[in-house]
């Protein structure tokens, strides 16, 4: 009888746990679907607002890709904007596989095919994610301040967070050592200029704001109106996205993000439970489609190029 490795057991456990997370999250949303389905009959989608929201999402992708490319460049890797977009978009689809490591694995493989260090590519991506999450937490604290209810605690958290971001250029070498010790990789300590680190952090902050504005536009386009302030939409979307991202097993935060999004909308008074469930599920479908479109474009372009090359041969 073949011996089952620990890695195989762990991988199977990841899939099982991911399935359980999705099942329980789906049950939570389904409890609200009765209200949402009743509302769905009266939905008149404003495609103009949906299109504008989609453009904003694409702009956030471009900002994040360029910020990652600049960090990678400081680490010694060079990619054109088109190459960086291709690697980022295609590898990003790996997040739909349980485990939250497949995006980085795919990014490393594709970067190596371009003659770059896979470690530099994945390391720069990890740094970009850490900076984006850090500034995202700050965005949530500021835009969702009314729910914190303790201005002193809020002020202390913001000061600590800003201090960490300010010290990030000096902290990053230690972070890479920690990552190396956990993964077993030999990661060269990055000498990334402070202006690149802070620029990437600023880019992350801008993208959270744009995500929130796009989410408000999407809500308006789906429901016909979006009550509440723009800052509330920024807080809800950013918090839900971060919770989904840091969930260790759920692929692409599936289920976790939707539950958090629906709960946040009702807590901020942005929608009823039924409308919130409808928006949460609709937003997942919408954003998944927006991730697939550029990826499909790159795959199609590569396929056509291979066919053209084979015909010439």
C-alpha positions as CSV (number, residue, x, y, z in Angstrom):
1,X,0.0,0.0,0.0
2,X,1.6,3.3,-1.0
3,X,2.7,5.6,1.8
4,X,0.7,8.8,2.2
5,X,3.0,11.8,2.7
6,X,2.3,14.6,5.2
7,X,2.1,17.1,2.4
8,X,-0.7,15.1,0.7
9,X,-2.6,14.9,4.0
10,X,-2.2,18.6,4.5
11,X,-3.3,19.4,1.0
12,X,-6.4,17.3,1.4
13,X,-7.1,18.9,4.7
14,X,-6.9,22.3,3.0
15,X,-9.5,21.3,0.4
16,X,-11.8,19.9,3.1
17,X,-11.5,23.0,5.3
18,X,-12.0,25.3,2.3
19,X,-15.2,23.4,1.4
20,X,-16.5,23.7,5.0
21,X,-15.8,27.4,5.0
22,X,-17.6,27.9,1.7
23,X,-20.5,25.7,2.9
24,X,-21.1,27.5,6.2
25,X,-20.7,30.9,4.6
26,X,-23.1,30.0,1.8
27,X,-25.6,28.8,4.4
28,X,-25.4,32.2,6.1
29,X,-26.0,34.0,2.8
30,X,-28.8,31.7,1.8
31,X,-30.7,32.6,4.9
32,X,-30.9,36.1,3.5
33,X,-31.5,35.0,-0.1
34,X,-35.2,34.9,0.4
35,X,-35.2,38.6,1.0
36,X,-32.7,39.2,-1.8
37,X,-34.6,37.1,-4.4
38,X,-37.7,39.1,-3.7
39,X,-35.7,42.3,-4.3
40,X,-34.2,40.8,-7.5
41,X,-37.6,41.0,-9.2
42,X,-37.5,44.8,-9.1
43,X,-33.8,45.2,-10.0
44,X,-33.2,47.5,-13.0
45,X,-29.4,47.4,-13.6
46,X,-27.8,50.7,-14.5
47,X,-25.1,49.4,-16.9
48,X,-23.5,52.8,-17.2
49,X,-22.6,52.9,-13.5
50,X,-21.5,49.3,-13.6
51,X,-19.2,50.1,-16.5
52,X,-17.8,53.1,-14.7
53,X,-17.2,51.0,-11.6
54,X,-15.4,48.4,-13.8
55,X,-13.1,51.1,-15.2
56,X,-12.1,52.1,-11.7
57,X,-11.3,48.5,-10.8
58,X,-9.1,48.2,-13.9
59,X,-7.4,51.4,-12.8
60,X,-6.6,49.9,-9.4
61,X,-5.2,46.8,-11.1
62,X,-2.9,49.1,-13.2
63,X,-1.7,51.0,-10.1
64,X,-1.0,47.8,-8.1
65,X,0.9,46.2,-11.0
66,X,3.1,49.3,-11.5
67,X,3.8,49.5,-7.7
68,X,4.8,45.8,-7.7
69,X,7.0,46.3,-10.8
70,X,8.8,49.2,-9.1
71,X,9.5,47.1,-6.0
72,X,10.7,44.3,-8.3
73,X,12.9,46.7,-10.2
74,X,14.5,47.9,-7.0
75,X,15.2,44.2,-6.2
76,X,17.0,43.7,-9.5
77,X,14.2,42.4,-11.7
78,X,13.1,44.2,-14.8
79,X,9.8,43.7,-16.6
80,X,8.0,45.8,-19.2
81,X,4.6,47.0,-18.1
82,X,2.9,44.5,-20.4
83,X,5.0,41.6,-19.1
84,X,4.3,42.6,-15.5
85,X,0.6,42.9,-16.3
86,X,0.5,39.4,-17.8
87,X,2.3,37.8,-14.9
88,X,0.3,39.6,-12.3
89,X,-3.1,38.9,-13.9
90,X,-2.5,35.2,-14.7
91,X,-0.8,34.4,-11.4
92,X,-3.6,36.2,-9.5
93,X,-6.0,33.5,-10.6
94,X,-4.1,31.1,-8.4
95,X,-5.8,32.6,-5.4
96,X,-8.9,30.5,-6.3
97,X,-7.1,27.4,-5.3
98,X,-7.2,26.6,-1.5
99,X,-3.9,27.3,0.3
100,X,-3.2,31.0,-0.6
101,X,0.3,30.0,-2.0
102,X,-0.5,29.2,-5.6
103,X,-0.5,32.8,-6.8
104,X,3.0,33.2,-5.5
105,X,4.1,29.9,-7.0
106,X,2.7,30.8,-10.4
107,X,4.3,34.2,-10.3
108,X,7.7,32.7,-9.5
109,X,7.4,30.2,-12.4
110,X,6.4,32.8,-14.9
111,X,9.0,35.2,-13.8
112,X,11.7,32.5,-14.1
113,X,10.6,31.9,-17.7
114,X,11.4,35.6,-18.3
115,X,14.9,35.1,-17.0
116,X,14.3,36.7,-13.6
117,X,14.7,35.4,-10.1
118,X,11.6,33.7,-8.9
119,X,12.5,34.7,-5.3
120,X,12.7,38.3,-6.3
121,X,9.4,38.2,-8.0
122,X,7.5,36.4,-5.2
123,X,9.4,38.4,-2.5
124,X,8.4,41.7,-4.1
125,X,4.8,40.5,-4.4
126,X,4.8,39.6,-0.7
127,X,6.2,43.0,0.3
128,X,3.6,44.7,-1.9
129,X,0.8,42.7,-0.2
130,X,2.1,43.5,3.3
131,X,2.3,47.2,2.5
132,X,-1.2,47.2,0.9
133,X,-2.7,45.3,3.9
134,X,-1.0,47.7,6.4
135,X,-2.3,50.9,4.7
136,X,-5.7,49.1,4.2
137,X,-6.0,48.7,7.9
138,X,-5.3,52.4,8.3
139,X,-8.0,53.2,5.7
140,X,-10.5,51.1,7.6
141,X,-9.6,52.8,10.9
142,X,-10.1,56.2,9.4
143,X,-13.2,55.6,7.2
144,X,-14.9,53.4,9.8
145,X,-14.0,55.5,12.8
146,X,-17.6,56.0,13.9
147,X,-17.9,52.3,14.7
148,X,-14.7,52.2,16.8
149,X,-16.3,54.5,19.4
150,X,-13.0,55.2,21.1
151,X,-11.0,58.0,19.6
152,X,-8.1,57.6,21.9
153,X,-7.6,53.9,21.0
154,X,-8.1,54.8,17.3
155,X,-5.5,57.5,17.5
156,X,-3.0,55.1,19.2
157,X,-3.6,52.4,16.6
158,X,-3.1,54.9,13.7
159,X,0.1,56.3,15.2
160,X,1.5,52.8,15.7
161,X,0.5,51.8,12.1
162,X,2.0,55.0,10.6
163,X,5.2,54.5,12.5
164,X,5.5,50.9,11.2
165,X,4.9,52.2,7.6
166,X,7.4,54.9,8.1
167,X,10.0,52.4,9.3
168,X,9.1,49.8,6.6
169,X,12.3,50.4,4.6
170,X,14.4,49.4,7.6
171,X,12.1,46.6,8.7
172,X,11.9,44.8,5.3
173,X,15.3,43.0,5.5
174,X,14.2,41.5,8.8
175,X,10.8,40.5,7.3
176,X,12.6,38.7,4.4
177,X,14.7,36.8,6.9
178,X,11.6,35.7,8.8
179,X,10.0,34.6,5.5
180,X,13.2,32.7,4.6
181,X,13.3,30.9,7.9
182,X,9.7,29.7,7.5
183,X,9.9,28.7,3.8
184,X,13.5,27.5,3.7
185,X,14.2,29.8,0.7
186,X,17.4,31.7,0.3
187,X,16.1,35.2,0.0
188,X,18.6,38.0,-0.6
189,X,17.8,41.0,1.6
190,X,16.3,43.7,-0.6
191,X,17.8,47.1,-0.7
192,X,14.6,48.9,-1.7
193,X,14.8,52.7,-1.5
194,X,12.5,54.3,1.0
195,X,10.8,56.3,-1.7
196,X,9.8,53.1,-3.5
197,X,8.4,51.6,-0.3
198,X,6.4,54.7,0.6
199,X,5.3,55.1,-3.0
200,X,4.0,51.5,-3.0
201,X,2.2,52.2,0.3
202,X,0.6,55.3,-1.1
203,X,-0.4,53.4,-4.2
204,X,-2.1,50.8,-2.0
205,X,-4.0,53.5,-0.1
206,X,-5.2,55.0,-3.4
207,X,-6.4,51.6,-4.6
208,X,-8.5,51.0,-1.4
209,X,-10.2,54.4,-1.9
210,X,-10.9,53.6,-5.6
211,X,-12.2,50.1,-4.7
212,X,-14.6,51.7,-2.2
213,X,-15.8,54.3,-4.8
214,X,-16.2,51.5,-7.4
215,X,-18.2,49.4,-4.9
216,X,-20.5,52.3,-4.2
217,X,-21.0,52.8,-8.0
218,X,-21.7,49.1,-8.3
219,X,-24.2,49.2,-5.5
220,X,-26.0,52.1,-7.1
221,X,-26.0,50.4,-10.5
222,X,-27.4,47.2,-9.0
223,X,-30.0,48.6,-6.5
224,X,-30.8,51.9,-8.2
225,X,-29.5,53.9,-5.2
226,X,-26.8,53.8,-2.7
227,X,-27.6,55.3,0.7
228,X,-24.8,56.4,3.0
229,X,-21.5,58.2,2.7
230,X,-18.7,57.1,0.3
231,X,-16.3,56.7,3.3
232,X,-18.7,54.0,4.7
233,X,-18.4,52.1,1.4
234,X,-14.7,52.4,1.5
235,X,-14.6,51.1,5.1
236,X,-16.9,48.1,4.4
237,X,-15.3,47.0,1.2
238,X,-11.7,47.3,2.5
239,X,-12.5,45.5,5.8
240,X,-14.3,42.7,3.9
241,X,-11.5,42.3,1.4
242,X,-8.8,42.2,4.1
243,X,-10.8,39.6,6.1
244,X,-11.2,37.4,3.0
245,X,-7.5,37.8,2.1
246,X,-6.1,36.8,5.4
247,X,-8.4,33.8,5.8
248,X,-5.8,31.0,5.6
249,X,-7.7,28.5,3.6
250,X,-10.8,29.9,1.8
251,X,-9.8,30.4,-1.9
252,X,-9.9,34.1,-2.8
253,X,-11.7,34.7,0.5
254,X,-14.7,33.0,-1.0
255,X,-17.6,33.1,1.5
256,X,-15.7,35.0,4.1
257,X,-15.6,38.2,2.1
258,X,-19.3,38.0,1.1
259,X,-20.5,37.4,4.7
260,X,-18.3,40.3,5.9
261,X,-19.5,42.5,3.1
262,X,-23.2,41.9,3.8
263,X,-22.7,42.3,7.5
264,X,-20.8,45.5,7.1
265,X,-23.4,47.0,4.8
266,X,-26.2,46.4,7.3
267,X,-24.1,47.6,10.2
268,X,-23.3,50.9,8.5
269,X,-26.9,51.3,7.4
270,X,-26.0,51.1,3.7
271,X,-28.6,48.4,2.8
272,X,-31.2,46.0,4.2
273,X,-30.2,42.4,4.8
274,X,-31.7,41.3,1.6
275,X,-30.1,44.0,-0.5
276,X,-26.8,43.5,1.2
277,X,-26.8,39.8,0.4
278,X,-27.7,40.6,-3.2
279,X,-24.9,43.1,-3.5
280,X,-22.3,40.8,-1.8
281,X,-23.1,37.9,-4.2
282,X,-23.3,40.2,-7.2
283,X,-20.0,41.9,-6.3
284,X,-18.3,38.5,-6.2
285,X,-19.5,37.6,-9.7
286,X,-18.7,41.0,-11.0
287,X,-15.1,41.2,-9.6
288,X,-14.4,37.6,-10.7
289,X,-15.4,38.5,-14.2
290,X,-13.2,41.5,-14.2
291,X,-10.2,39.3,-13.1
292,X,-11.0,36.8,-15.9
293,X,-11.2,39.3,-18.7
294,X,-7.6,40.5,-18.8
295,X,-6.3,37.0,-18.0
296,X,-8.3,35.6,-20.9
297,X,-6.9,38.3,-23.2
298,X,-3.4,37.3,-22.3
299,X,-4.1,33.6,-22.8
300,X,-5.7,34.3,-26.2
301,X,-2.8,36.5,-27.3
302,X,-0.3,33.8,-26.3
303,X,-2.3,31.2,-28.2
304,X,-2.5,33.2,-31.3
305,X,1.2,34.0,-31.1
306,X,2.1,30.3,-30.8
307,X,-0.1,29.4,-33.8
308,X,1.4,32.2,-35.9
309,X,4.9,30.9,-35.0
310,X,4.0,27.3,-35.8
311,X,2.5,28.3,-39.2
312,X,5.7,30.2,-40.1
313,X,7.8,27.2,-39.2
